[in-house]
Amino acid sequence: MIKIRNNVEKSIITIDPYKKDAFKFIGNEVGALDVSRSISKENFFISYLKFKNLITTTISISRETSEEELSNIISIKTYEELSLDATIDYKIVFIESQAQTEDRLFSVFVIADDTIDKIFKDIMAKIPYIDYLSIAPLLYSSLYKKGFLTVLDVDCFICLQKDDAFLAVYSGGEYLTSRPLRYNLSSIKDRYSELKGERISEEAFYEKLNTNGICMDTESENFDPELNDVLEDCFFYINDAINIINRVYFVNIHNIFIDSEIGKIPGLENFVQNKIGLKTATLSTNISINSKDYDLSQQHNMMALIARLTKEEDYQAEFNFSSFLRPQPFTKRTSGKFILSCGAASLLAVAYPAYNYLGGYYLEQSIPALTQELIDLKNESNRIRISLAGLQKEKEQMQDMLVKDRQKLEFRENLLTQISDKKNEYAMKGINIFEISQIINQNKVKVSNIFGKDRNMTFAVQSNDEKNITELIKQIAQTAKYSINTKRIDFNKAQNVYESNVSVEIR
């Protein structure tokens, strides 16, 4: 064990609030830390929340939604879909999936502030702050950022803890999605005991896994059919979840990394690879030269990586769930600003008499120069005023000319419009008279006179046969654009012809 001592370098303290253990990372070494003792505030403190403590959902948002409205819409949909209690304070964090889907998909993580307080109640009695509080599915992002894994593939992390289990999928080094799993180590032990028909303690079961591992050779003395059956059910269930994620997010998962709380389980990699058909490995993220001396979980190592990234570049600040942040520097606190303001006010109160004396002396010395400057400014003001008056007069003259020119222009526009209207109207009348004349000639009727006004024309017609005039009226009436009217048909005895005034309105 290394000696934990004060160090010029700011150390990283990783805390597991569930196991109540902590480790101190200094440079490339690590040491166990007793959280029952008070710890210096100068360290950087980081912890995490298990998946089981989170409420999760996936929100679909139209790609037309603006960035300004995005946060509010996601919060409202989250409250609606999860039926959250409006009287409880929650921390809501969302991260967008990079899947090429029609709508934007957001993974939303929710936890009540009271839940965080309960989890860290005992820890916070000794730890002064939690500078960064991550969540289990996002811890794996540090492996890509620090180069432990490449960003070329789609990877699935299967986390198996005694009281929690989930899978998290990363595509191109970016978080894609996560799912809870019903098979944690404790439930696997219970199912194994049930099939075996005998009770077995957790310690004995975990010892069996670490020692004998998983054997697939039915002829081997280490072959355990009940254990194989339980794990087969477990990983077939996980395979179904992987297939669903592949379909929904249009990806193809290439690798599986197993993150087990009890460490590497011999034979499990081959078992999973054989059942699921994907390349499988046990997650290993040793970052300290003496990590083999401690029972150090992968979560502690990944927390240390995230802490280093946070100190370097404020990594994933928007995903910090901590309610126990250290106070801001004195000058940025409200109380600090108040004290500084009071100090500044006191300083001003002391300096005020001296300021008045020096100001008065300076003004007295400046009076002659200022008086002359005032005279010069008045003269300049009068010159400008006269110039403005001249410009105003020119402006009024130009406005009068503009009004007259506008009147001339309007007169000419009206005249041209009238000429154009008359040309069009006369042309239309000529066409209509020509069409009606053809109908008159077809019915052997003569025209003695034509009267026209606006869209109305009256034809004085004559015919030897009254039927010809009647047929003429019917034929014109059948034309859609004409409306026809005649009062009577008279007989002219002197000329021995029938006469009628036929009025036609152009519609």
Steps between C-alpha positions, in 0.01 A plus 500: 500500500628844414514761768222755465652839564452862413615561148562811295302340218127514555398137563191324367271329750262243349208400722263205476202603717355148489807309626608796715854476366726762344836519323749779460673530162832687501691506173522136384441350845191423701432441867201400712339778700309477827183704448425491872774760548486860395661569163663816371280729293782557253440165326273448200206281605305286254232234542229328298139381506394148412260440212235362738465843668423673171167546326563478127306553181556582134340816362436553128513863380434635150812620322316827427498590874728797573789469747346775717184292555674162528570491875149607602331255262712208623429589866124521434494170310709333772255607773209375286647164394644409841209653698743687723373671814506876444549558874836316500827651381674291235825517312428442133786448257467402135742397230425478129547175314698520175270244335388586145127495578218718367462686832769595750529245784603605850590270789367664816630423851296612800563474875333671794718729710377316811631172358847648455493638853409156645773319304770744616369572850776306680775592252437874520554494876874459425544610137474878462395512135417290197651695211363263239223241524471278194258222415603142428413487123708812424815383680605298196539816287835564672644181347471650151617845602814357661572255217425169677251416222481605134210705366466292184246242624165473674562357847267354763597511868326248725526605864428221749493609863360324802191720520495667158544413134472689173646522153632818338568542128756740353530579130813673370609570857174684578224384734205355304260335744470278808256240634440354848550123533300274729797267551738641760750278685268455796205393282727262307603345835134466607402336173797263523404400856144438379612269217758331721241436768726616780579830670837657436643818649602790282861471615513131405336564164734784409798293614381218273478740204846645564661160556328253266353750257272386218574167338330401174659155476235254612769236565693725742463463875450880521198488270196630687177455298288715732746790480518468122119503476473816711770683305356381168161652592676817614701558183226393259291771670788747453533392136133590443566846646805542273296404190230753592760776540653409161159537333384816676828693466609360162834376636688170510664423835844346450650449847385409850691605812401335829536718808455267799504621861672178610775530238584271213297178483701225325328363190227767492648676195495177292152414629352837398680502165372151427138581594470849351755480219673829576862562598506510882760618751516582870532874564839593648600861565797489734646850510735471800826309529398353837129433429557124546550566870137605545153366432438785260180495294487626143269777621779652714741493206247659262410765758868590528520534120195727492645710785819553302303597191286739706807669647653531153202615292185522715393164353123432477414780743136485387475140629608581857228382743672629815298687762812542715716734292763708674421873535618734230808718562442780748480769232225310315279428800206727584635553850849571363364755256308665787810523722709637215227752424494613864878535498489702180226721647710564813799588287291741298366659818854568619615625162197724441623816684838486327326451170280807559801720589708389203197521271422853615860615449511350155172666400617838627812476286297388201243787505681740259566228243148365531350849464687557173400154381135584578521818289651306211229239528225765497645655185517158337145432614371821336680414176347155496155638583516742203619221274214276616246776432628530141485126455146493639390762244657303217325189630159674493559622143597151390190357667279750310666401172456136589125547564454673162699234315300229672172667392623514139602137514161393643318698228702328227449157657122555513495623140694198375271268698190658345646474149590134560154422641325661206715314249426170670129582539457600137685194382273279712185675370615454141548127558159464665319694222672278244390181681138618542486620135594150384215352708260762353604417143460126566135561598420721192444808711600854404641766733370852455691658787738428793511688832780439755569616858763346734442124481149523351416502125155530337443367149196626297419193285251431218381180332223383269431214739435539872650154563841617373515770773384249765768251389761778508411584864524131602838452332654810663357397838677163469837677485643504861660843487183681383184590687211592259175688551221626269162641592296416184501429131290750291366475141570801271213506254653776291813297425331160548775379748532395866712725727650469851763672718724221635713604807817299560715530819857378491569309821 
